[in-house]
Structures are given as C-alpha cells and as structure tokens.
C-alpha cells in the first residue's frame, strides 16, 4: 500500500476506539502503537500511515471518540459569581473524574511530545472552551459586574489553570468547594 491510499473508515474508527479504550485502561504512559494496532485488528504501519505519533492518535481519539467534554458556555443569569461557580463546579466534576483525569494527563503528555498535536488540540479543544469563558467574562465586564479594566484573558486562565494544576501535579482532585474558592478569590481581585 502507498501513502495515496484512502483510509478505511471502519479501520479508522477501530483505531480510535482502541486508542480510547486502552488509554482509559492503561494510561498514556503504558499505551503503545502495537497495543492499539492489535486491539483494532490493523497493522502498525496502518496507524503510522495516518498518524505521525501516538500523541496524534490519542488527540483524535479524544476529540472524536467521546472523551473530550462538550462545549458548554457558562450560564448568564446576570450574576457572574453564581454563573462562574455553577460552570466551574461542572467543569471540575468532569476534570476530577477518572476519565477526565486520564484525558488531561494524556493530552498534556501528547502535546509535550508533538507541537503539531499541541496546535490541533489548542485549536479544536482548548481555545473554544476558553473563548466561551472569555465571552461570558466580557459580558460581565461590560455589565459592570467586573471592573472596567478587568483582565478577562488572565481571569479565564486562572479559573481553569488553577484547577488543572491540581490534576497535572497529581494532587488530590479538585472539588466543588475548590471551584467556589477559586471564583471567590479571582473575582475578589478583579474588582467586581
């Protein structure tokens, strides 16, 4: 077979399903292309023909295989603190789940190994989630619920990053109380 050959959709889906399942069973560190190929019933060369690295397979499996959380905008009830608490509590519960933790650790490792994977994940996963949060914060700033000079991108980064740090450093998973505290601390310093 040559590089010009079209992908078999059934093989592609089998590879993504195998990568997703093995990622959840073994974690990223113990996931191998050999294991994905065996589970999917394809040759290893088939995987490498379509994806340049283990990280690229995992990224596609996460984005197309139901692991990545859906895009959910923070609510807009007119109370930015309550809205952020509700949104961040939901986000934290997904993050602290076994699947969420495995996904975050795997995607972090994949992006560290491959800049192209990092770019795709940022474009298709991180940026859209972050933009929804930034949009809600900007509406709150315009409505006077945040100070007129509130640094919206920084606030969004702190809200998400402080809880992600707990997962990445393999500390106790963040809780709903942690989400509430982060919102309170960040908004207290944002001049609401």
C-alpha positions in Angstrom: 0.0 0.0 0.0 1.1 3.5 -0.7 0.6 6.8 1.1 -2.0 7.8 -1.5 -4.4 5.2 -0.5 -7.7 6.3 1.2 -8.4 5.5 4.8 -10.8 2.7 5.5 -13.4 4.4 7.7 -14.0 1.1 9.6 -10.3 0.8 10.3 -10.0 4.4 11.3 -12.9 4.1 13.8 -11.5 0.8 15.2 -8.1 2.5 15.8 -9.7 5.5 17.5 -11.9 3.2 19.7 -8.9 1.0 20.6 -6.8 4.1 21.5 -9.6 5.5 23.6 -10.2 2.2 25.4 -6.6 1.5 26.0 -5.9 5.0 27.2 -8.6 4.6 29.9 -7.4 1.1 30.8 -3.6 1.7 30.9 -3.0 5.5 30.8 -0.9 7.3 28.3 2.5 6.2 29.6 1.7 2.5 29.0 -0.2 3.0 25.8 1.6 1.7 22.7 1.0 1.8 19.0 1.5 -2.0 19.0 -1.3 -2.4 21.5 -3.6 -0.1 19.6 -2.9 -2.0 16.3 -3.6 -5.3 18.0 -6.8 -4.2 19.6 -8.0 -2.5 16.4 -7.1 -5.5 14.2 -4.9 -3.5 11.9 -1.2 -3.4 11.2 1.0 -0.9 13.0 2.0 0.6 9.6 -1.6 1.5 9.0 -1.6 3.7 12.1 1.7 5.3 11.2 0.5 6.0 7.7 -2.5 8.0 9.1 -1.0 9.5 12.3 2.6 10.6 12.9 2.7 9.8 16.6 1.0 8.1 19.5 0.0 11.6 20.6 -1.7 12.3 17.3 -3.8 9.1 17.6 -4.7 10.0 21.2 -5.7 13.5 20.3 -8.0 12.3 17.5 -9.4 9.6 19.8 -10.2 12.2 22.5 -11.7 14.7 20.1 -13.7 12.3 18.0 -14.2 9.4 20.5 -16.4 11.0 23.1 -13.7 11.7 25.7 -13.5 15.4 25.3 -16.2 17.3 27.2 -18.8 19.1 25.1 -18.6 22.8 24.7 -20.8 24.4 27.3 -20.9 28.1 27.8 -21.1 29.5 31.3 -24.7 30.5 32.1 -25.8 34.1 32.0 -28.2 34.8 34.8 -26.9 38.3 35.4 -24.8 37.1 38.5 -21.3 36.5 37.3 -20.2 34.9 40.6 -23.1 32.4 40.6 -22.7 31.7 36.9 -18.9 31.1 37.2 -19.4 28.9 40.3 -22.0 26.7 38.5 -19.9 26.4 35.4 -16.6 25.8 37.2 -18.3 23.2 39.5 -19.5 21.3 36.5 -16.1 21.6 34.8 -14.4 20.5 38.0 -16.6 17.4 38.4 -15.6 16.3 34.8 -12.0 17.1 35.4 -11.8 15.2 38.7 -13.5 12.0 37.3 -11.2 9.1 36.4 -11.9 9.7 32.7 -11.3 13.4 33.0 -8.0 13.0 34.8 -6.8 10.4 32.4 -7.7 12.6 29.5 -6.0 15.7 30.9 -2.8 13.7 31.7 -2.8 12.0 28.3 -3.4 15.2 26.3 -0.7 17.0 28.2 1.8 14.3 27.5 0.8 14.2 23.8 1.2 18.0 23.5 4.6 17.9 25.2 5.8 15.3 22.7 4.5 16.8 19.4 4.0 20.5 18.6 1.6 19.7 15.8 -0.6 17.8 18.2 -0.4 20.8 20.6 -1.6 23.1 17.8 -4.5 20.9 16.8 -5.6 20.4 20.4 -5.4 24.1 21.2 -7.4 25.0 18.0 -10.1 22.3 18.4 -10.3 21.8 22.2 -8.7 24.4 24.4 -9.4 27.6 22.5 -13.1 27.0 22.0 -13.7 26.2 25.7 -11.6 29.2 26.8 -13.4 31.5 24.3 -16.8 30.6 25.8 -15.5 31.6 29.3 -13.9 34.8 28.0 -17.1 35.8 26.2 -19.1 35.4 29.5 -16.5 37.3 31.4 -16.5 40.1 28.8 -20.3 40.4 29.1 -19.9 40.7 32.9 -17.2 43.4 32.4 -19.5 45.4 30.1 -22.4 45.0 32.6 -20.3 46.4 35.4 -20.0 43.1 37.3 -16.2 43.2 36.8 -14.0 46.2 36.9 -13.7 48.1 33.6 -10.0 47.1 33.3 -10.6 43.5 34.4 -8.0 41.3 32.6 -10.5 38.9 31.0 -7.9 36.5 29.4 -6.0 36.3 32.7 -9.1 35.7 34.7 -10.1 32.9 32.4 -6.7 31.4 32.6 -6.6 31.5 36.4 -10.0 30.0 36.7 -9.2 27.0 34.6 -5.4 26.7 35.2 -5.5 26.6 39.0 -7.7 23.5 39.0 -5.8 21.9 36.1 -2.7 22.3 38.1 -4.1 20.0 40.8 -4.6 17.3 38.2 -1.3 17.8 36.4 0.7 17.7 39.7 -1.3 14.6 40.7 -2.6 16.1 43.9 -6.0 15.4 45.4 -8.5 16.0 42.6 -10.2 19.5 42.8 -13.6 19.6 44.4 -16.7 21.8 44.1 -15.5 23.7 47.1 -12.2 24.4 45.4 -14.1 25.7 42.4 -16.1 28.1 44.6 -12.9 29.3 46.4 -11.1 30.0 43.1 -14.1 32.0 41.8 -14.3 34.0 45.1 -10.5 34.7 45.1 -10.4 35.6 41.5 -13.4 37.8 41.5 -12.4 39.5 44.7 -9.2 40.6 43.0 -11.0 41.6 39.7 -12.9 44.5 41.2 -16.5 43.4 40.9 
